[in-house]
Amino acid sequence: MFKQHTDNIILIPQHISRVALISVQFLIFVCYLAYIYEYNRLCVLLFGLYVSSILHWNKVKYEGIVKTIYILLANGVILHVTIFDCYRFLHTYRFSMV
């Protein structure tokens, strides 16, 4: 058994949470696309989410400032796309879920 499996501070042991770091790398690609298509605020939010994701998933704790910032930025990206940037999508793609 790993030492972190019984730790009261670490929520997810590092040998498991490091797998999530692979998927975090896709955020930098999306950030680059937002920069190319001139979604400037979204680009800044995505870069902040990328940095906070790396810090968060490196050592996932039950609570902490890194986790709080990560959650706020993740929600901020979703809200920003939903409220502000959805009007820049083509009409066909904007209402394709309805």
N, CA, C and O atoms as CSV, one atom per row, in Angstrom:
chain,resi,resn,atom,element,x,y,z
A,1,MET,N,N,0.850,-1.180,0.000
A,1,MET,CA,C,0.000,0.000,0.000
A,1,MET,C,C,0.894,1.241,0.000
A,1,MET,O,O,1.924,1.284,0.672
A,2,PHE,N,N,0.480,2.234,-0.759
A,2,PHE,CA,C,1.216,3.483,-0.826
A,2,PHE,C,C,0.939,4.330,0.418
A,2,PHE,O,O,-0.134,4.248,1.016
A,3,LYS,N,N,1.912,5.133,0.787
A,3,LYS,CA,C,1.794,5.976,1.976
A,3,LYS,C,C,0.657,6.994,1.840
A,3,LYS,O,O,-0.032,7.288,2.817
A,4,GLN,N,N,0.461,7.531,0.635
A,4,GLN,CA,C,-0.546,8.576,0.437
A,4,GLN,C,C,-1.974,8.038,0.459
A,4,GLN,O,O,-2.917,8.828,0.517
A,5,HIS,N,N,-2.161,6.740,0.416
A,5,HIS,CA,C,-3.518,6.188,0.483
A,5,HIS,C,C,-4.156,6.397,1.852
A,5,HIS,O,O,-5.381,6.405,1.977
A,6,THR,N,N,-3.327,6.563,2.870
A,6,THR,CA,C,-3.842,6.764,4.226
A,6,THR,C,C,-3.608,8.183,4.734
A,6,THR,O,O,-3.810,8.458,5.917
A,7,ASP,N,N,-3.189,9.076,3.863
A,7,ASP,CA,C,-2.904,10.460,4.251
A,7,ASP,C,C,-4.210,11.239,4.423
A,7,ASP,O,O,-5.146,11.073,3.641
A,8,ASN,N,N,-4.264,12.084,5.445
A,8,ASN,CA,C,-5.461,12.897,5.697
A,8,ASN,C,C,-5.466,14.199,4.912
A,8,ASN,O,O,-6.491,14.879,4.867
A,9,ILE,N,N,-4.355,14.563,4.296
A,9,ILE,CA,C,-4.258,15.815,3.553
A,9,ILE,C,C,-4.450,15.585,2.058
A,9,ILE,O,O,-5.127,16.367,1.390
A,10,ILE,N,N,-3.863,14.527,1.536
A,10,ILE,CA,C,-3.912,14.232,0.108
A,10,ILE,C,C,-5.222,13.521,-0.219
A,10,ILE,O,O,-5.527,12.476,0.356
A,11,LEU,N,N,-5.993,14.088,-1.142
A,11,LEU,CA,C,-7.270,13.499,-1.548
A,11,LEU,C,C,-7.056,12.341,-2.521
A,11,LEU,O,O,-7.612,11.257,-2.347
A,12,ILE,N,N,-6.243,12.587,-3.542
A,12,ILE,CA,C,-5.938,11.566,-4.543
A,12,ILE,C,C,-4.430,11.359,-4.528
A,12,ILE,O,O,-3.686,12.329,-4.671
A,13,PRO,N,N,-3.953,10.129,-4.359
A,13,PRO,CA,C,-2.506,9.886,-4.347
A,13,PRO,C,C,-1.851,10.345,-5.642
A,13,PRO,O,O,-2.460,10.301,-6.711
A,14,GLN,N,N,-0.607,10.783,-5.532
A,14,GLN,CA,C,0.070,11.379,-6.681
A,14,GLN,C,C,0.272,10.403,-7.826
A,14,GLN,O,O,0.241,10.820,-8.983
A,15,HIS,N,N,0.474,9.139,-7.555
A,15,HIS,CA,C,0.678,8.198,-8.661
A,15,HIS,C,C,-0.600,8.015,-9.485
A,15,HIS,O,O,-0.540,7.553,-10.624
A,16,ILE,N,N,-1.747,8.373,-8.921
A,16,ILE,CA,C,-3.009,8.330,-9.660
A,16,ILE,C,C,-3.304,9.683,-10.313
A,16,ILE,O,O,-3.723,9.733,-11.469
A,17,SER,N,N,-3.087,10.771,-9.583
A,17,SER,CA,C,-3.430,12.095,-10.104
A,17,SER,C,C,-2.500,12.546,-11.221
A,17,SER,O,O,-2.857,13.441,-11.988
A,18,ARG,N,N,-1.338,11.960,-11.329
A,18,ARG,CA,C,-0.424,12.347,-12.413
A,18,ARG,C,C,-0.969,11.942,-13.782
A,18,ARG,O,O,-0.576,12.515,-14.798
A,19,VAL,N,N,-1.856,10.975,-13.816
A,19,VAL,CA,C,-2.492,10.589,-15.076
A,19,VAL,C,C,-3.325,11.752,-15.612
A,19,VAL,O,O,-3.406,11.949,-16.824
A,20,ALA,N,N,-3.946,12.527,-14.711
A,20,ALA,CA,C,-4.748,13.680,-15.130
A,20,ALA,C,C,-3.885,14.770,-15.738
A,20,ALA,O,O,-4.378,15.581,-16.522
A,21,LEU,N,N,-2.606,14.804,-15.393
A,21,LEU,CA,C,-1.717,15.820,-15.964
A,21,LEU,C,C,-1.552,15.648,-17.469
A,21,LEU,O,O,-1.216,16.604,-18.167
A,22,ILE,N,N,-1.783,14.450,-17.969
A,22,ILE,CA,C,-1.708,14.226,-19.419
A,22,ILE,C,C,-2.823,14.998,-20.121
A,22,ILE,O,O,-2.582,15.644,-21.140
A,23,SER,N,N,-4.026,14.936,-19.588
A,23,SER,CA,C,-5.150,15.623,-20.228
A,23,SER,C,C,-5.089,17.135,-20.045
A,23,SER,O,O,-5.686,17.873,-20.828
A,24,VAL,N,N,-4.380,17.605,-19.028
A,24,VAL,CA,C,-4.249,19.047,-18.803
A,24,VAL,C,C,-3.499,19.707,-19.960
A,24,VAL,O,O,-3.708,20.887,-20.240
A,25,GLN,N,N,-2.638,18.962,-20.622
A,25,GLN,CA,C,-1.845,19.532,-21.715
A,25,GLN,C,C,-2.710,19.979,-22.893
A,25,GLN,O,O,-2.281,20.807,-23.696
A,26,PHE,N,N,-3.907,19.445,-22.999
A,26,PHE,CA,C,-4.805,19.872,-24.072
A,26,PHE,C,C,-5.322,21.296,-23.842
A,26,PHE,O,O,-5.744,21.957,-24.791
A,27,LEU,N,N,-5.294,21.765,-22.614
A,27,LEU,CA,C,-5.734,23.139,-22.332
A,27,LEU,C,C,-4.838,24.163,-23.004
A,27,LEU,O,O,-5.322,25.203,-23.452
A,28,ILE,N,N,-3.541,23.892,-23.083
A,28,ILE,CA,C,-2.640,24.842,-23.729
A,28,ILE,C,C,-2.928,24.908,-25.226
A,28,ILE,O,O,-2.762,25.962,-25.839
A,29,PHE,N,N,-3.357,23.794,-25.821
A,29,PHE,CA,C,-3.749,23.785,-27.225
A,29,PHE,C,C,-5.007,24.629,-27.441
A,29,PHE,O,O,-5.078,25.403,-28.396
A,30,VAL,N,N,-5.990,24.483,-26.566
A,30,VAL,CA,C,-7.220,25.273,-26.663
A,30,VAL,C,C,-6.912,26.747,-26.416
A,30,VAL,O,O,-7.507,27.619,-27.051
A,31,CYS,N,N,-5.995,27.030,-25.506
A,31,CYS,CA,C,-5.576,28.408,-25.258
A,31,CYS,C,C,-4.940,29.011,-26.511
A,31,CYS,O,O,-5.186,30.174,-26.831
A,32,TYR,N,N,-4.135,28.236,-27.212
A,32,TYR,CA,C,-3.518,28.691,-28.460
A,32,TYR,C,C,-4.583,28.968,-29.529
A,32,TYR,O,O,-4.496,29.959,-30.254
A,33,LEU,N,N,-5.569,28.103,-29.620
A,33,LEU,CA,C,-6.653,28.334,-30.581
A,33,LEU,C,C,-7.448,29.582,-30.230
A,33,LEU,O,O,-7.848,30.328,-31.123
A,34,ALA,N,N,-7.680,29.818,-28.952
A,34,ALA,CA,C,-8.385,31.033,-28.534
A,34,ALA,C,C,-7.561,32.270,-28.889
A,34,ALA,O,O,-8.121,33.308,-29.242
A,35,TYR,N,N,-6.253,32.165,-28.799
A,35,TYR,CA,C,-5.381,33.284,-29.180
A,35,TYR,C,C,-5.442,33.538,-30.685
A,35,TYR,O,O,-5.511,34.690,-31.113
A,36,ILE,N,N,-5.417,32.480,-31.488
A,36,ILE,CA,C,-5.465,32.627,-32.944
A,36,ILE,C,C,-6.777,33.262,-33.385
A,36,ILE,O,O,-6.785,34.136,-34.251
A,37,TYR,N,N,-7.889,32.826,-32.792
A,37,TYR,CA,C,-9.204,33.339,-33.184
A,37,TYR,C,C,-9.611,34.591,-32.411
A,37,TYR,O,O,-10.766,35.012,-32.465
A,38,GLU,N,N,-8.663,35.179,-31.698
A,38,GLU,CA,C,-8.819,36.460,-31.006
A,38,GLU,C,C,-9.913,36.444,-29.937
A,38,GLU,O,O,-10.660,37.411,-29.785
A,39,TYR,N,N,-9.996,35.342,-29.206
A,39,TYR,CA,C,-10.819,35.274,-27.998
A,39,TYR,C,C,-9.877,35.620,-26.840
A,39,TYR,O,O,-9.455,34.738,-26.092
A,40,ASN,N,N,-9.554,36.895,-26.699
A,40,ASN,CA,C,-8.474,37.308,-25.812
A,40,ASN,C,C,-8.758,37.023,-24.341
A,40,ASN,O,O,-7.899,36.481,-23.647
A,41,ARG,N,N,-9.931,37.374,-23.858
A,41,ARG,CA,C,-10.257,37.099,-22.451
A,41,ARG,C,C,-10.290,35.605,-22.175
A,41,ARG,O,O,-9.822,35.146,-21.133
A,42,LEU,N,N,-10.842,34.853,-23.111
A,42,LEU,CA,C,-10.884,33.410,-22.953
A,42,LEU,C,C,-9.478,32.826,-22.951
A,42,LEU,O,O,-9.198,31.884,-22.210
A,43,CYS,N,N,-8.603,33.370,-23.763
A,43,CYS,CA,C,-7.211,32.916,-23.806
A,43,CYS,C,C,-6.536,33.113,-22.449
A,43,CYS,O,O,-5.830,32.223,-21.973
A,44,VAL,N,N,-6.746,34.259,-21.831
A,44,VAL,CA,C,-6.159,34.533,-20.512
A,44,VAL,C,C,-6.747,33.593,-19.462
A,44,VAL,O,O,-6.019,33.058,-18.626
A,45,LEU,N,N,-8.062,33.395,-19.505
A,45,LEU,CA,C,-8.701,32.473,-18.560
A,45,LEU,C,C,-8.190,31.043,-18.743
A,45,LEU,O,O,-7.937,30.344,-17.762
A,46,LEU,N,N,-8.040,30.614,-19.978
A,46,LEU,CA,C,-7.564,29.256,-20.237
A,46,LEU,C,C,-6.118,29.074,-19.803
A,46,LEU,O,O,-5.750,28.009,-19.307
A,47,PHE,N,N,-5.296,30.098,-19.983
A,47,PHE,CA,C,-3.911,29.985,-19.531
A,47,PHE,C,C,-3.851,29.906,-18.005
A,47,PHE,O,O,-3.077,29.125,-17.449
A,48,GLY,N,N,-4.660,30.708,-17.338
A,48,GLY,CA,C,-4.745,30.618,-15.880
A,48,GLY,C,C,-5.244,29.259,-15.429
A,48,GLY,O,O,-4.756,28.705,-14.443
A,49,LEU,N,N,-6.219,28.721,-16.154
A,49,LEU,CA,C,-6.731,27.388,-15.840
A,49,LEU,C,C,-5.656,26.329,-16.066
A,49,LEU,O,O,-5.558,25.372,-15.298
A,50,TYR,N,N,-4.860,26.492,-17.101
A,50,TYR,CA,C,-3.768,25.556,-17.385
A,50,TYR,C,C,-2.759,25.528,-16.236
A,50,TYR,O,O,-2.378,24.457,-15.763
A,51,VAL,N,N,-2.333,26.704,-15.793
A,51,VAL,CA,C,-1.353,26.783,-14.703
A,51,VAL,C,C,-1.936,26.226,-13.407
A,51,VAL,O,O,-1.284,25.451,-12.707
A,52,SER,N,N,-3.169,26.625,-13.092
A,52,SER,CA,C,-3.775,26.139,-11.852
A,52,SER,C,C,-4.068,24.635,-11.919
A,52,SER,O,O,-4.031,23.955,-10.894
A,53,SER,N,N,-4.356,24.119,-13.103
A,53,SER,CA,C,-4.594,22.685,-13.254
A,53,SER,C,C,-3.326,21.889,-12.981
A,53,SER,O,O,-3.365,20.852,-12.318
A,54,ILE,N,N,-2.212,22.375,-13.490
A,54,ILE,CA,C,-0.945,21.689,-13.237
A,54,ILE,C,C,-0.640,21.690,-11.742
A,54,ILE,O,O,-0.245,20.665,-11.186
A,55,LEU,N,N,-0.821,22.828,-11.099
A,55,LEU,CA,C,-0.559,22.902,-9.666
A,55,LEU,C,C,-1.531,22.036,-8.868
A,55,LEU,O,O,-1.139,21.381,-7.901
A,56,HIS,N,N,-2.785,22.035,-9.271
A,56,HIS,CA,C,-3.803,21.272,-8.544
A,56,HIS,C,C,-3.610,19.769,-8.715
A,56,HIS,O,O,-3.602,19.037,-7.726
A,57,TRP,N,N,-3.455,19.297,-9.945
A,57,TRP,CA,C,-3.391,17.866,-10.196
A,57,TRP,C,C,-2.041,17.263,-9.840
A,57,TRP,O,O,-1.908,16.040,-9.789
A,58,ASN,N,N,-1.048,18.091,-9.596
A,58,ASN,CA,C,0.225,17.571,-9.132
A,58,ASN,C,C,0.093,16.987,-7.728
A,58,ASN,O,O,0.697,15.959,-7.420
A,59,LYS,N,N,-0.693,17.640,-6.884
A,59,LYS,CA,C,-0.905,17.184,-5.514
A,59,LYS,C,C,-2.313,17.592,-5.094
A,59,LYS,O,O,-2.512,18.690,-4.574
A,60,VAL,N,N,-3.285,16.721,-5.316
A,60,VAL,CA,C,-4.683,17.028,-5.047
A,60,VAL,C,C,-4.937,16.903,-3.546
A,60,VAL,O,O,-4.793,15.831,-2.960
A,61,LYS,N,N,-5.318,18.026,-2.944
A,61,LYS,CA,C,-5.601,18.044,-1.512
A,61,LYS,C,C,-7.099,18.194,-1.294
A,61,LYS,O,O,-7.843,18.561,-2.203
A,62,TYR,N,N,-7.528,17.900,-0.063
A,62,TYR,CA,C,-8.941,18.051,0.283
A,62,TYR,C,C,-9.391,19.499,0.172
A,62,TYR,O,O,-10.491,19.777,-0.307
A,63,GLU,N,N,-8.544,20.420,0.613
A,63,GLU,CA,C,-8.866,21.851,0.539
A,63,GLU,C,C,-7.566,22.625,0.431
A,63,GLU,O,O,-6.490,22.124,0.757
A,64,GLY,N,N,-7.691,23.861,-0.037
A,64,GLY,CA,C,-6.514,24.706,-0.180
A,64,GLY,C,C,-6.763,25.810,-1.183
A,64,GLY,O,O,-7.761,25.802,-1.903
A,65,ILE,N,N,-5.842,26.761,-1.222
A,65,ILE,CA,C,-5.981,27.918,-2.107
A,65,ILE,C,C,-5.847,27.515,-3.572
A,65,ILE,O,O,-6.531,28.078,-4.427
A,66,VAL,N,N,-4.982,26.556,-3.875
A,66,VAL,CA,C,-4.807,26.109,-5.260
A,66,VAL,C,C,-6.078,25.452,-5.764
A,66,VAL,O,O,-6.486,25.685,-6.902
A,67,LYS,N,N,-6.702,24.641,-4.942
A,67,LYS,CA,C,-7.950,23.986,-5.339
A,67,LYS,C,C,-9.062,25.017,-5.553
A,67,LYS,O,O,-9.845,24.905,-6.496
A,68,THR,N,N,-9.126,26.009,-4.683
A,68,THR,CA,C,-10.141,27.059,-4.812
A,68,THR,C,C,-9.947,27.856,-6.092
A,68,THR,O,O,-10.913,28.126,-6.806
A,69,ILE,N,N,-8.705,28.237,-6.391
A,69,ILE,CA,C,-8.415,28.986,-7.620
A,69,ILE,C,C,-8.733,28.141,-8.846
A,69,ILE,O,O,-9.296,28.638,-9.821
A,70,TYR,N,N,-8.373,26.870,-8.795
A,70,TYR,CA,C,-8.653,25.958,-9.903
A,70,TYR,C,C,-10.159,25.863,-10.176
A,70,TYR,O,O,-10.590,25.939,-11.327
A,71,ILE,N,N,-10.944,25.698,-9.132
A,71,ILE,CA,C,-12.399,25.581,-9.294
A,71,ILE,C,C,-12.991,26.889,-9.810
A,71,ILE,O,O,-13.869,26.870,-10.673
A,72,LEU,N,N,-12.523,28.023,-9.292
A,72,LEU,CA,C,-13.027,29.320,-9.757
A,72,LEU,C,C,-12.702,29.551,-11.231
A,72,LEU,O,O,-13.551,30.029,-11.984
A,73,LEU,N,N,-11.483,29.215,-11.647
A,73,LEU,CA,C,-11.115,29.410,-13.052
A,73,LEU,C,C,-11.866,28.450,-13.970
A,73,LEU,O,O,-12.269,28.836,-15.067
A,74,ALA,N,N,-12.058,27.217,-13.539
A,74,ALA,CA,C,-12.810,26.261,-14.361
A,74,ALA,C,C,-14.246,26.736,-14.557
A,74,ALA,O,O,-14.773,26.694,-15.669
A,75,ASN,N,N,-14.872,27.184,-13.481
A,75,ASN,CA,C,-16.229,27.728,-13.595
A,75,ASN,C,C,-16.245,29.020,-14.399
A,75,ASN,O,O,-17.192,29.279,-15.142
A,76,GLY,N,N,-15.205,29.831,-14.254
A,76,GLY,CA,C,-15.109,31.081,-15.012
A,76,GLY,C,C,-15.017,30.841,-16.506
A,76,GLY,O,O,-15.624,31.570,-17.291
A,77,VAL,N,N,-14.263,29.824,-16.908
A,77,VAL,CA,C,-14.153,29.500,-18.342
A,77,VAL,C,C,-15.502,29.059,-18.878
A,77,VAL,O,O,-15.914,29.506,-19.948
A,78,ILE,N,N,-16.193,28.198,-18.161
A,78,ILE,CA,C,-17.504,27.713,-18.610
A,78,ILE,C,C,-18.503,28.867,-18.707
A,78,ILE,O,O,-19.237,28.973,-19.690
A,79,LEU,N,N,-18.530,29.721,-17.699
A,79,LEU,CA,C,-19.461,30.856,-17.721
A,79,LEU,C,C,-19.107,31.854,-18.814
A,79,LEU,O,O,-19.998,32.399,-19.464
A,80,HIS,N,N,-17.837,32.096,-19.022
A,80,HIS,CA,C,-17.421,33.056,-20.056
A,80,HIS,C,C,-17.830,32.577,-21.440
A,80,HIS,O,O,-18.339,33.361,-22.241
A,81,VAL,N,N,-17.613,31.300,-21.728
A,81,VAL,CA,C,-18.016,30.764,-23.035
A,81,VAL,C,C,-19.528,30.797,-23.170
A,81,VAL,O,O,-20.047,31.128,-24.236
A,82,THR,N,N,-20.236,30.459,-22.111
A,82,THR,CA,C,-21.696,30.408,-22.159
A,82,THR,C,C,-22.322,31.788,-22.300
A,82,THR,O,O,-23.275,31.960,-23.061
A,83,ILE,N,N,-21.800,32.768,-21.579
A,83,ILE,CA,C,-22.430,34.090,-21.555
A,83,ILE,C,C,-21.924,35.006,-22.659
A,83,ILE,O,O,-22.726,35.651,-23.335
A,84,PHE,N,N,-20.611,35.078,-22.857
A,84,PHE,CA,C,-20.046,36.080,-23.755
A,84,PHE,C,C,-19.681,35.545,-25.135
A,84,PHE,O,O,-20.033,36.152,-26.145
A,85,ASP,N,N,-18.987,34.429,-25.188
A,85,ASP,CA,C,-18.446,33.978,-26.465
A,85,ASP,C,C,-19.412,33.163,-27.300
A,85,ASP,O,O,-19.117,32.887,-28.462
A,86,CYS,N,N,-20.541,32.770,-26.763
A,86,CYS,CA,C,-21.484,31.976,-27.553
A,86,CYS,C,C,-22.060,32.789,-28.715
A,86,CYS,O,O,-22.502,32.210,-29.708
A,87,TYR,N,N,-22.059,34.099,-28.609
A,87,TYR,CA,C,-22.598,34.935,-29.683
A,87,TYR,C,C,-21.657,35.017,-30.871
A,87,TYR,O,O,-22.068,35.448,-31.948
A,88,ARG,N,N,-20.416,34.617,-30.704
A,88,ARG,CA,C,-19.459,34.616,-31.805
A,88,ARG,C,C,-19.525,33.327,-32.604
A,88,ARG,O,O,-18.924,33.243,-33.676
A,89,PHE,N,N,-20.244,32.310,-32.110
A,89,PHE,CA,C,-20.387,31.060,-32.842
A,89,PHE,C,C,-21.374,31.275,-33.984
A,89,PHE,O,O,-22.227,32.160,-33.919
A,90,LEU,N,N,-21.256,30.471,-35.015
A,90,LEU,CA,C,-22.217,30.538,-36.109
A,90,LEU,C,C,-23.587,30.131,-35.601
A,90,LEU,O,O,-23.701,29.331,-34.673
A,91,HIS,N,N,-24.621,30.682,-36.209
A,91,HIS,CA,C,-25.990,30.422,-35.778
A,91,HIS,C,C,-26.296,28.921,-35.805
A,91,HIS,O,O,-27.007,28.419,-34.934
A,92,THR,N,N,-25.772,28.214,-36.787
A,92,THR,CA,C,-26.021,26.778,-36.913
A,92,THR,C,C,-25.498,26.021,-35.705
A,92,THR,O,O,-26.162,25.111,-35.209
A,93,TYR,N,N,-24.307,26.389,-35.224
A,93,TYR,CA,C,-23.697,25.665,-34.107
A,93,TYR,C,C,-24.205,26.150,-32.752
A,93,TYR,O,O,-24.157,25.408,-31.772
A,94,ARG,N,N,-24.683,27.369,-32.692
A,94,ARG,CA,C,-25.142,27.923,-31.422
A,94,ARG,C,C,-26.374,27.199,-30.902
A,94,ARG,O,O,-26.501,26.988,-29.696
A,95,PHE,N,N,-27.275,26.820,-31.786
A,95,PHE,CA,C,-28.531,26.200,-31.354
A,95,PHE,C,C,-28.648,24.750,-31.801
A,95,PHE,O,O,-29.756,24.235,-31.948
A,96,SER,N,N,-27.527,24.094,-32.017
A,96,SER,CA,C,-27.590,22.709,-32.501
A,96,SER,C,C,-28.052,21.741,-31.411
A,96,SER,O,O,-28.503,20.640,-31.728
A,97,MET,N,N,-27.953,22.119,-30.142
A,97,MET,CA,C,-28.375,21.244,-29.044
A,97,MET,C,C,-29.881,21.337,-28.786
A,97,MET,O,O,-30.438,20.468,-28.114
A,98,VAL,N,N,-30.542,22.359,-29.300
A,98,VAL,CA,C,-31.952,22.561,-29.025
A,98,VAL,C,C,-32.806,21.739,-29.962
A,98,VAL,O,O,-34.033,21.782,-29.876
